[in-house]
Structures are given as structure tokens and as C-alpha cells.
Amino acid sequence: MPYVPAAALKDYIGKELGCSEWLTIDQERINLFAEATGDHQFIHVDPVKAAQTPFGGTIAHGFLSLSLIPQLMENLLVLPEGLKMVVNYGLDSVRFIQPVKVDSRVRLKVELTEVTEKKPGQWLLKATTTLEIEGQDKPAFIAEPLSLCFV
């Protein structure tokens, strides 16, 4: 991830910071997420029953896709020099546009949209992130994650 002087963070507002590498969403990942969250709805974990739906097979949980933001954004988000830590500060909005079918490849596109100095040494960064699905016109989601940086 690129580090810049805190005063220069605002220079990146409105700029696309890039795209992550592609990541395959396989059934094992979906099953592990189901175990971690207790969400065992058949559309996620039962390939036979899910094949009978309009999706034609299992799909990733929307929140599984959303939970990939920190990992996929890690090397893209511009951060202030002298960074001690970054914490997830929440999301301003999320729209799930289309499901991620099993064995699809996804990547995250990131644009910095807001920078706010909350107090000395604390910078709140807002991004617009789009989870693209390889070979699809529509993304899986568009979300606005917030990252609180401590310097």
C-alpha cells in the first residue's frame, strides 16, 4: 500500500487507486463462511438443491463477498506516513447488485472518495469499492467502506 504525507491524502480524492488481483470464490470458502456465521441456507451450501434455482448452482453469501474488502483493498488504499494502525470504521452504504456464483473470480476496484481529519493523528478515509466478477457486466456489489488511520 502506498504511504504519503497525511496532508497529501486529499490529493487522492476522486482517483481510482487500482484493482486487486483476481480471487476465486470456491465452494470450500463458501462452506467455511457458512460454518463461521451459522448461515447454512441451501443456496450457499447445497449444490444439488441450488442447481434447481435460477442461479444454477451455489452462490457466495453477500456478506462473504463484503468481508473480502480488507484483504483485497490492502495493497491499494493510500495511507498516511507514520501509520501505527488502521481499523475498520464501518460502511456508509452497500448495494448487492448480483450474486457471486461458485468458482467465479472476483477483484476489487477502489477509489478514494473522502478524507477527514477526525482529530490530530486520526484520519478517516472513505472509499468506493466495486467487486467485479470476471466475465460479467454487473459487479457483485458497490460499497463505501470507512478506514480509520492512526498516525
Secondary structure, DSSP 4 states (H G I P E B T S, - for coil): --EE-GGGGGGGTT-EEEE---EEE-HHHHHHHHHHHT---HHHH-HHHHTTSTTSS-B--HHHHHHTHHHHHTTTS-EETT--EEEEEEEEEEEE-S--BTTEEEEEEEEEEEEEEEETTEEEEEEEEEEEETT-SS-SEEEEEEEEEE-
